[in-house]
Amino acid sequence: MADVDAPARPVRKRAQAPARPAPSAQEVVASHRDDATGELFGIGELCAEFGLSPRALRFYEDKGLLTPRRVNGTRVYTRRDRARLALILRSKAIGASLAEIKHYLDLYGARGEGRVQQLKFVIARTDDAIRELELKRAHIDATLAELRVINATAREQLSHK
């Protein structure tokens, strides 16, 4: 039986390697075309490279965004999967929904035959996003101007008291 008055042992924490920044989508896509890059990746490698959990990768699989191969029951990702993952994460970062991302990735086709359709989709999506953000910026600018007037008026009234 353990002595309840004994001091607790200090908990050792494993030293973690400093996190390196995730590669940009352009870097991953470029390396996808690089013949010197290894052909297959394990789930741990992709998780470490992109700073994701295995659960996140499985989620993208469940949504049909990634389709790793199975080798003896183990998930194995190709360079194409790796490039798709970079595009998924970049698309999420700019606000695309998973449905939009899936549509975009599906347009590519098996051999890139849908690249023109992908580019047209990107143009339409970014045009919409730019319009929406410019409208939001106009509203923010108007609100800021109104707040500055209120602030200046309050300061002026306070200085006369």
MDTraj code that builds the backbone (N, CA, C; nanometers):
import mdtraj as md
import numpy as np

residues = "MET ALA ASP VAL ASP ALA PRO ALA ARG PRO VAL ARG LYS ARG ALA GLN ALA PRO ALA ARG PRO ALA PRO SER ALA GLN GLU VAL VAL ALA SER HIS ARG ASP ASP ALA THR GLY GLU LEU PHE GLY ILE GLY GLU LEU CYS ALA GLU PHE GLY LEU SER PRO ARG ALA LEU ARG PHE TYR GLU ASP LYS GLY LEU LEU THR PRO ARG ARG VAL ASN GLY THR ARG VAL TYR THR ARG ARG ASP ARG ALA ARG LEU ALA LEU ILE LEU ARG SER LYS ALA ILE GLY ALA SER LEU ALA GLU ILE LYS HIS TYR LEU ASP LEU TYR GLY ALA ARG GLY GLU GLY ARG VAL GLN GLN LEU LYS PHE VAL ILE ALA ARG THR ASP ASP ALA ILE ARG GLU LEU GLU LEU LYS ARG ALA HIS ILE ASP ALA THR LEU ALA GLU LEU ARG VAL ILE ASN ALA THR ALA ARG GLU GLN LEU SER HIS LYS".split()
xyz = np.array([
    [0.0833, -0.1177, 0.0000],
    [0.0000, 0.0000, 0.0000],
    [0.0877, 0.1239, 0.0000],
    [0.0528, 0.2260, -0.0759],
    [0.1330, 0.3462, -0.0887],
    [0.1145, 0.4358, 0.0326],
    [0.2215, 0.5040, 0.0711],
    [0.2177, 0.5987, 0.1815],
    [0.1524, 0.7270, 0.1322],
    [0.0378, 0.7646, 0.1910],
    [-0.0357, 0.8818, 0.1439],
    [0.0350, 1.0116, 0.1754],
    [0.1273, 1.0092, 0.2748],
    [0.1996, 1.1322, 0.3103],
    [0.3285, 1.1486, 0.2306],
    [0.3647, 1.0485, 0.1524],
    [0.4880, 1.0560, 0.0737],
    [0.4705, 1.1566, -0.0391],
    [0.5780, 1.2321, -0.0676],
    [0.5657, 1.3290, -0.1779],
    [0.5477, 1.2575, -0.3117],
    [0.4706, 1.3187, -0.3968],
    [0.4457, 1.2610, -0.5297],
    [0.5714, 1.2689, -0.6133],
    [0.5899, 1.1680, -0.6954],
    [0.7041, 1.1697, -0.7869],
    [0.6830, 1.2762, -0.8930],
    [0.7903, 1.3441, -0.9294],
    [0.7737, 1.4428, -1.0375],
    [0.7432, 1.3710, -1.1692],
    [0.6546, 1.4288, -1.2443],
    [0.6163, 1.3710, -1.3729],
    [0.7142, 1.4198, -1.4779],
    [0.7718, 1.3271, -1.5496],
    [0.8654, 1.3650, -1.6556],
    [0.7888, 1.3886, -1.7838],
    [0.8202, 1.4968, -1.8486],
    [0.7598, 1.5252, -1.9785],
    [0.8634, 1.4968, -2.0856],
    [0.8165, 1.4340, -2.1920],
    [0.9068, 1.4074, -2.3029],
    [0.9371, 1.5374, -2.3757],
    [1.0615, 1.5527, -2.4090],
    [1.0992, 1.6709, -2.4867],
    [1.0435, 1.6552, -2.6274],
    [0.9784, 1.7588, -2.6737],
    [0.9224, 1.7545, -2.8077],
    [1.0100, 1.8364, -2.9009],
    [1.0230, 1.7841, -3.0204],
    [1.0985, 1.8581, -3.1216],
    [1.0198, 1.9839, -3.1558],
    [1.0894, 2.0934, -3.1821],
    [1.0167, 2.2155, -3.2175],
    [0.9334, 2.1923, -3.3431],
    [0.8112, 2.2411, -3.3385],
    [0.7207, 2.2227, -3.4527],
    [0.7696, 2.3065, -3.5694],
    [0.7784, 2.2433, -3.6839],
    [0.8166, 2.3188, -3.8026],
    [0.6882, 2.3616, -3.8724],
    [0.6941, 2.4736, -3.9392],
    [0.5716, 2.5205, -4.0044],
    [0.5286, 2.4248, -4.1148],
    [0.3972, 2.4103, -4.1281],
    [0.3431, 2.3226, -4.2322],
    [0.3823, 2.3781, -4.3685],
    [0.4124, 2.2921, -4.4638],
    [0.4497, 2.3414, -4.5964],
    [0.3296, 2.4077, -4.6642],
    [0.3596, 2.5011, -4.7515],
    [0.2523, 2.5669, -4.8257],
    [0.1962, 2.4708, -4.9293],
    [0.0779, 2.5024, -4.9766],
    [0.0151, 2.4184, -5.0788],
    [0.1042, 2.4111, -5.2027],
    [0.1650, 2.5240, -5.2405],
    [0.2505, 2.5251, -5.3590],
    [0.3705, 2.4325, -5.3412],
    [0.4298, 2.4306, -5.2203],
    [0.5442, 2.3434, -5.1955],
    [0.5054, 2.1960, -5.2062],
    [0.3894, 2.1629, -5.1506],
    [0.3460, 2.0232, -5.1539],
    [0.3123, 1.9808, -5.2960],
    [0.2413, 2.0666, -5.3688],
    [0.2055, 2.0325, -5.5068],
    [0.3318, 2.0185, -5.5904],
    [0.4292, 2.1073, -5.5690],
    [0.5552, 2.0985, -5.6438],
    [0.6278, 1.9681, -5.6096],
    [0.6294, 1.9311, -5.4816],
    [0.6978, 1.8071, -5.4451],
    [0.6213, 1.6846, -5.4939],
    [0.4921, 1.7005, -5.5176],
    [0.4104, 1.5921, -5.5741],
    [0.4639, 1.5545, -5.7122],
    [0.5172, 1.6525, -5.7811],
    [0.5712, 1.6290, -5.9156],
    [0.7187, 1.5903, -5.9134],
    [0.7824, 1.5991, -5.7967],
    [0.9247, 1.5725, -5.7832],
    [0.9486, 1.4218, -5.7757],
    [1.0252, 1.3686, -5.8689],
    [1.0501, 1.2248, -5.8726],
    [1.1355, 1.1765, -5.7567],
    [1.2093, 1.2678, -5.6930],
    [1.2948, 1.2280, -5.5817],
    [1.2149, 1.2064, -5.4533],
    [1.0922, 1.2535, -5.4495],
    [1.0091, 1.2392, -5.3313],
    [0.9633, 1.0945, -5.3182],
    [0.9604, 1.0438, -5.1947],
    [0.9143, 0.9072, -5.1717],
    [0.7730, 0.8884, -5.2231],
    [0.7426, 0.7691, -5.2646],
    [0.6140, 0.7409, -5.3281],
    [0.5004, 0.7274, -5.2277],
    [0.5269, 0.6682, -5.1109],
    [0.4203, 0.6407, -5.0158],
    [0.4508, 0.7017, -4.8794],
    [0.3429, 0.7360, -4.8065],
    [0.3554, 0.7982, -4.6753],
    [0.2628, 0.7271, -4.5782],
    [0.3084, 0.7114, -4.4560],
    [0.2236, 0.6570, -4.3511],
    [0.1399, 0.7675, -4.2890],
    [0.0395, 0.7278, -4.2136],
    [-0.0487, 0.8257, -4.1509],
    [0.0300, 0.9139, -4.0536],
    [0.1256, 0.8559, -3.9834],
    [0.2074, 0.9324, -3.8891],
    [0.2907, 1.0393, -3.9578],
    [0.3444, 1.0048, -4.0751],
    [0.4253, 1.1020, -4.1497],
    [0.3416, 1.2228, -4.1922],
    [0.2224, 1.1965, -4.2462],
    [0.1367, 1.3072, -4.2896],
    [0.0884, 1.3886, -4.1707],
    [0.0551, 1.3217, -4.0630],
    [0.0106, 1.3939, -3.9436],
    [0.1206, 1.4878, -3.8932],
    [0.2421, 1.4365, -3.8877],
    [0.3543, 1.5183, -3.8413],
    [0.3826, 1.6341, -3.9376],
    [0.3795, 1.6061, -4.0660],
    [0.4111, 1.7077, -4.1656],
    [0.3113, 1.8230, -4.1651],
    [0.1824, 1.7908, -4.1473],
    [0.0787, 1.8928, -4.1568],
    [0.0234, 1.9352, -4.0208],
    [0.0759, 1.8784, -3.9135],
    [0.0293, 1.9156, -3.7807],
    [-0.1141, 1.8744, -3.7536],
    [-0.1513, 1.7566, -3.8023],
    [-0.2874, 1.7051, -3.7858],
    [-0.2870, 1.5810, -3.6974],
    [-0.4040, 1.5462, -3.6496],
    [-0.4191, 1.4216, -3.5753],
    [-0.4624, 1.3117, -3.6723],
    [-0.4377, 1.1862, -3.6370],
    [-0.4872, 1.0768, -3.7210],
    [-0.6402, 1.0836, -3.7370],
    [-0.7059, 1.1303, -3.6340],
    [-0.8515, 1.1431, -3.6412],
    [-0.8932, 1.2404, -3.7518],
    [-0.8180, 1.3503, -3.7665],
    [-0.8495, 1.4480, -3.8714],
    [-0.8338, 1.3855, -4.0100],
    [-0.7264, 1.3089, -4.0289],
    [-0.7071, 1.2434, -4.1587],
    [-0.8188, 1.1432, -4.1864],
    [-0.8582, 1.0682, -4.0852],
    [-0.9677, 0.9721, -4.1035],
    [-1.0989, 1.0451, -4.1342],
    [-1.1178, 1.1615, -4.0735],
    [-1.2365, 1.2420, -4.1020],
    [-1.2406, 1.2797, -4.2503],
    [-1.1265, 1.3256, -4.3043],
    [-1.1216, 1.3613, -4.4467],
    [-1.1468, 1.2379, -4.5345],
    [-1.1019, 1.1230, -4.4897],
    [-1.1307, 0.9992, -4.5626],
    [-1.2814, 0.9702, -4.5613],
    [-1.3414, 0.9822, -4.4431],
    [-1.4856, 0.9563, -4.4305],
    [-1.5674, 1.0479, -4.5200],
    [-1.5187, 1.1698, -4.5424],
    [-1.5885, 1.2664, -4.6270],
    [-1.5560, 1.2464, -4.7754],
    [-1.4705, 1.1500, -4.8066],
    [-1.4370, 1.1205, -4.9457],
    [-1.3347, 1.2143, -5.0058],
    [-1.2626, 1.2888, -4.9207],
    [-1.1617, 1.3826, -4.9710],
    [-1.0267, 1.3149, -4.9933],
    [-0.9992, 1.2114, -4.9180],
    [-0.8759, 1.1340, -4.9321],
    [-0.9122, 0.9869, -4.9458],
    [-0.8360, 0.9166, -5.0264],
    [-0.8599, 0.7724, -5.0435],
    [-0.7270, 0.6984, -5.0383],
    [-0.6758, 0.6762, -4.9166],
    [-0.5470, 0.6063, -4.9066],
    [-0.5612, 0.4606, -4.9474],
    [-0.4488, 0.4052, -4.9871],
    [-0.4449, 0.2621, -5.0156],
    [-0.4343, 0.1879, -4.8836],
    [-0.4620, 0.0591, -4.8883],
    [-0.4433, -0.0257, -4.7701],
    [-0.3376, -0.1294, -4.8036],
    [-0.2357, -0.1357, -4.7203],
    [-0.1328, -0.2374, -4.7345],
    [-0.1297, -0.3139, -4.6036],
    [-0.1730, -0.4389, -4.6077],
    [-0.1839, -0.5222, -4.4869],
    [-0.2653, -0.4519, -4.3785],
    [-0.3720, -0.3841, -4.4182],
    [-0.4600, -0.3172, -4.3235],
    [-0.4131, -0.1806, -4.2774],
    [-0.2977, -0.1372, -4.3242],
    [-0.2425, -0.0079, -4.2840],
    [-0.2692, 0.0943, -4.3927],
    [-0.3089, 0.2147, -4.3499],
    [-0.3305, 0.3226, -4.4458],
    [-0.1967, 0.3675, -4.5038],
    [-0.1929, 0.3789, -4.6342],
    [-0.0735, 0.4259, -4.7035],
    [-0.1179, 0.5337, -4.8017],
    [-0.0553, 0.6499, -4.7904],
    [-0.0930, 0.7648, -4.8727],
    [0.0090, 0.7870, -4.9834],
    [-0.0401, 0.8240, -5.1006],
    [0.0465, 0.8530, -5.2145],
    [0.0822, 1.0014, -5.2154],
    [0.1707, 1.0378, -5.3068],
    [0.2034, 1.1799, -5.3235],
    [0.0794, 1.2580, -5.3642],
    [-0.0089, 1.1938, -5.4405],
    [-0.1338, 1.2602, -5.4809],
    [-0.2212, 1.2889, -5.3587],
    [-0.2308, 1.1929, -5.2661],
    [-0.3056, 1.2145, -5.1418],
    [-0.2453, 1.3296, -5.0618],
    [-0.1127, 1.3329, -5.0583],
    [-0.0414, 1.4380, -4.9846],
    [-0.0717, 1.5749, -5.0454],
    [-0.0701, 1.5838, -5.1770],
    [-0.1014, 1.7102, -5.2441],
    [-0.2478, 1.7486, -5.2205],
    [-0.3371, 1.6500, -5.2241],
    [-0.4794, 1.6774, -5.1971],
    [-0.4977, 1.7294, -5.0547],
    [-0.4254, 1.6715, -4.9597],
    [-0.4360, 1.7164, -4.8211],
    [-0.3916, 1.8620, -4.8075],
    [-0.2838, 1.8977, -4.8752],
    [-0.2382, 2.0376, -4.8713],
    [-0.3461, 2.1303, -4.9272],
    [-0.4092, 2.0892, -5.0353],
    [-0.5163, 2.1703, -5.0941],
    [-0.6383, 2.1782, -5.0022],
    [-0.6703, 2.0685, -4.9366],
    [-0.7817, 2.0672, -4.8419],
    [-0.7568, 2.1682, -4.7307],
    [-0.6397, 2.1635, -4.6718],
    [-0.6080, 2.2522, -4.5597],
    [-0.6026, 2.3981, -4.6033],
    [-0.5481, 2.4234, -4.7207],
    [-0.5423, 2.5611, -4.7721],
    [-0.6828, 2.6126, -4.8011],
    [-0.7658, 2.5283, -4.8574],
    [-0.9039, 2.5677, -4.8882],
    [-0.9822, 2.5965, -4.7608],
    [-0.9620, 2.5129, -4.6595],
    [-1.0286, 2.5370, -4.5314],
    [-0.9839, 2.6703, -4.4725],
    [-0.8556, 2.7006, -4.4864],
    [-0.8007, 2.8238, -4.4289],
    [-0.8623, 2.9486, -4.4915],
    [-0.9073, 2.9385, -4.6154],
    [-0.9689, 3.0556, -4.6789],
    [-1.1209, 3.0478, -4.6761],
    [-1.1746, 2.9544, -4.5971],
    [-1.3175, 2.9533, -4.5714],
    [-1.4035, 2.8647, -4.6584],
    [-1.3456, 2.7773, -4.7361],
    [-1.4258, 2.6881, -4.8205],
    [-1.4884, 2.5789, -4.7343],
    [-1.6091, 2.5398, -4.7701],
    [-1.6758, 2.4301, -4.6996],
    [-1.6198, 2.2972, -4.7502],
    [-1.6423, 2.1925, -4.6730],
    [-1.5960, 2.0603, -4.7158],
    [-1.6636, 2.0176, -4.8459],
    [-1.7895, 2.0554, -4.8633],
    [-1.8597, 2.0221, -4.9880],
    [-1.7934, 2.0912, -5.1074],
    [-1.7552, 2.2181, -5.0904],
    [-1.6865, 2.2908, -5.1987],
    [-1.5506, 2.2282, -5.2278],
    [-1.4802, 2.1909, -5.1222],
    [-1.3487, 2.1297, -5.1395],
    [-1.3615, 1.9973, -5.2141],
    [-1.4589, 1.9172, -5.1753],
    [-1.4797, 1.7888, -5.2430],
    [-1.5132, 1.8111, -5.3899],
    [-1.6015, 1.9067, -5.4172],
    [-1.6388, 1.9370, -5.5557],
    [-1.5145, 1.9768, -5.6361],
    [-1.4332, 2.0647, -5.5794],
    [-1.3105, 2.1104, -5.6454],
    [-1.2174, 1.9926, -5.6738],
    [-1.1938, 1.9086, -5.5728],
    [-1.1032, 1.7951, -5.5911],
    [-1.1576, 1.6952, -5.6922],
    [-1.2885, 1.6734, -5.6904],
    [-1.3493, 1.5796, -5.7848],
    [-1.3410, 1.6294, -5.9290],
    [-1.3380, 1.7611, -5.9477],
    [-1.3275, 1.8157, -6.0830],
    [-1.1960, 1.7762, -6.1503],
    [-1.0918, 1.7543, -6.0720],
    [-0.9592, 1.7252, -6.1263],
    [-0.9598, 1.6019, -6.2149],
    [-1.0334, 1.4997, -6.1737],
    [-1.0364, 1.3755, -6.2511],
    [-0.9204, 1.2854, -6.2146],
    [-0.9156, 1.1714, -6.2790],
    [-0.8120, 1.0724, -6.2486],
    [-0.6740, 1.1161, -6.2973],
    [-0.6688, 1.1887, -6.4076],
    [-0.5400, 1.2270, -6.4672],
    [-0.5285, 1.3772, -6.4909],
    [-0.6105, 1.4559, -6.4250],
    [-0.6007, 1.6000, -6.4399],
    [-0.6794, 1.6554, -6.5563],
    [-0.7670, 1.5728, -6.6143],
    [-0.8435, 1.6171, -6.7314],
    [-0.9420, 1.7288, -6.6982],
    [-0.9740, 1.7475, -6.5710],
    [-1.0695, 1.8513, -6.5325],
    [-1.0038, 1.9789, -6.4815],
    [-0.8776, 1.9986, -6.5121],
    [-0.8043, 2.1153, -6.4600],
    [-0.8694, 2.2464, -6.5031],
    [-0.9188, 2.2555, -6.6264],
    [-0.9843, 2.3784, -6.6741],
    [-1.1089, 2.4056, -6.5900],
    [-1.1878, 2.3023, -6.5624],
    [-1.3070, 2.3192, -6.4794],
    [-1.2689, 2.3615, -6.3379],
    [-1.1582, 2.3076, -6.2868],
    [-1.1109, 2.3479, -6.1549],
    [-1.0784, 2.4968, -6.1531],
    [-1.0078, 2.5416, -6.2550],
    [-0.9689, 2.6828, -6.2595],
    [-1.0907, 2.7738, -6.2691],
    [-1.1894, 2.7336, -6.3482],
    [-1.3126, 2.8129, -6.3583],
    [-1.3857, 2.8164, -6.2240],
    [-1.3869, 2.7035, -6.1541],
    [-1.4490, 2.6972, -6.0219],
    [-1.3774, 2.7905, -5.9245],
    [-1.2438, 2.7884, -5.9269],
    [-1.1649, 2.8734, -5.8381],
    [-1.1926, 3.0211, -5.8672],
    [-1.1986, 3.0556, -5.9939],
    [-1.2252, 3.1950, -6.0311],
    [-1.3626, 3.2386, -5.9787],
    [-1.4639, 3.1567, -6.0001],
    [-1.5985, 3.1912, -5.9538],
    [-1.6024, 3.2009, -5.8020],
    [-1.5407, 3.1050, -5.7335],
    [-1.5410, 3.1035, -5.5858],
    [-1.4665, 3.2235, -5.5298],
    [-1.3506, 3.2556, -5.5855],
    [-1.2734, 3.3684, -5.5334],
    [-1.3386, 3.5012, -5.5686],
    [-1.4012, 3.5124, -5.6863],
    [-1.4758, 3.6347, -5.7191],
    [-1.5846, 3.6596, -5.6151],
    [-1.6596, 3.5546, -5.5800],
    [-1.7653, 3.5672, -5.4792],
    [-1.7074, 3.6073, -5.3430],
    [-1.5995, 3.5427, -5.3044],
    [-1.5381, 3.5714, -5.1745],
    [-1.4843, 3.7143, -5.1693],
    [-1.4231, 3.7584, -5.2778],
    [-1.3708, 3.8954, -5.2828],
    [-1.4846, 3.9958, -5.2701],
    [-1.5932, 3.9729, -5.3441],
    [-1.7096, 4.0622, -5.3361],
    [-1.7647, 4.0680, -5.1937],
    [-1.7784, 3.9526, -5.1329],
    [-1.8316, 3.9448, -4.9964],
    [-1.7411, 4.0175, -4.8971],
    [-1.6105, 3.9964, -4.9079],
    [-1.5168, 4.0617, -4.8173],
    [-1.5118, 4.2127, -4.8393],
    [-1.5204, 4.2564, -4.9643],
    [-1.5222, 4.4004, -4.9908],
    [-1.6465, 4.4650, -4.9316],
    [-1.7598, 4.3968, -4.9379],
    [-1.8826, 4.4471, -4.8768],
    [-1.8665, 4.4556, -4.7253],
    [-1.8097, 4.3516, -4.6656],
    [-1.7847, 4.3544, -4.5208],
    [-1.6898, 4.4674, -4.4838],
    [-1.5859, 4.4881, -4.5657],
    [-1.4905, 4.5959, -4.5381],
    [-1.5593, 4.7312, -4.5453],
    [-1.6494, 4.7502, -4.6415],
    [-1.7233, 4.8758, -4.6524],
    [-1.8072, 4.8989, -4.5270],
    [-1.8723, 4.7928, -4.4771],
    [-1.9505, 4.8044, -4.3541],
    [-1.8611, 4.8365, -4.2348],
    [-1.7467, 4.7727, -4.2279],
    [-1.6523, 4.7987, -4.1184],
    [-1.6024, 4.9429, -4.1257],
    [-1.5666, 4.9883, -4.2445],
    [-1.5203, 5.1272, -4.2605],
    [-1.6277, 5.2263, -4.2172],
    [-1.7529, 5.2018, -4.2537],
    [-1.8631, 5.2908, -4.2141],
    [-1.8806, 5.2886, -4.0625],
    [-1.8731, 5.1718, -4.0027],
    [-1.8871, 5.1604, -3.8574],
    [-1.7727, 5.2311, -3.7865],
    [-1.6507, 5.2133, -3.8364],
    [-1.5348, 5.2824, -3.7782],
    [-1.5507, 5.4341, -3.7870],
    [-1.5966, 5.4829, -3.8997],
    [-1.6157, 5.6278, -3.9154],
    [-1.7182, 5.6789, -3.8143],
    [-1.8270, 5.6060, -3.7984],
    [-1.9305, 5.6457, -3.7024],
    [-1.8771, 5.6433, -3.5600],
    [-1.8013, 5.5388, -3.5256],
    [-1.7422, 5.5305, -3.3921],
    [-1.6437, 5.6438, -3.3658],
    [-1.5680, 5.6828, -3.4663],
    [-1.4733, 5.7936, -3.4501],
    [-1.5462, 5.9259, -3.4236],
    [-1.6589, 5.9456, -3.4941],
    [-1.7389, 6.0672, -3.4713],
    [-1.7926, 6.0674, -3.3285],
    [-1.8481, 5.9551, -3.2850],
    [-1.9023, 5.9450, -3.1492],
    [-1.7926, 5.9680, -3.0468],
    [-1.6765, 5.9061, -3.0690],
    [-1.5631, 5.9192, -2.9780],
    [-1.5175, 6.0646, -2.9688],
    [-1.5023, 6.1289, -3.0841],
    [-1.4568, 6.2691, -3.0862],
    [-1.5581, 6.3600, -3.0169],
    [-1.6852, 6.3363, -3.0407],
    [-1.7911, 6.4180, -2.9802],
    [-1.7875, 6.4008, -2.8293],
    [-1.7745, 6.2776, -2.7813],
    [-1.7709, 6.2524, -2.6377],
    [-1.6484, 6.3186, -2.5757],
    [-1.5346, 6.3124, -2.6404],
    [-1.4123, 6.3757, -2.5884],
    [-1.4286, 6.5269, -2.5815],
    [-1.4896, 6.5829, -2.6861],
    [-1.5103, 6.7274, -2.6882],
    [-1.6031, 6.7697, -2.5753],
    [-1.7119, 6.6983, -2.5538],
    [-1.8050, 6.7308, -2.4468],
    [-1.7397, 6.7165, -2.3101],
    [-1.6553, 6.6153, -2.2937],
    [-1.5865, 6.5935, -2.1672],
    [-1.4860, 6.7058, -2.1394],
    [-1.4226, 6.7546, -2.2427],
    [-1.3225, 6.8605, -2.2227],
    [-1.3874, 6.9925, -2.1811],
    [-1.5172, 7.0138, -2.2083],
    [-1.5871, 7.1370, -2.1711],
    [-1.6499, 7.1271, -2.0317],
    [-1.6392, 7.0173, -1.9682],
    [-1.7006, 6.9977, -1.8351],
    [-1.6067, 7.0317, -1.7262],
])
top = md.Topology()
chain = top.add_chain()
for i, resn in enumerate(residues, 1):
    res = top.add_residue(resn, chain, resSeq=i)
    for name in ("N", "CA", "C"):
        top.add_atom(name, md.element.get_by_symbol(name[0]), res)
traj = md.Trajectory(xyz[None], top)
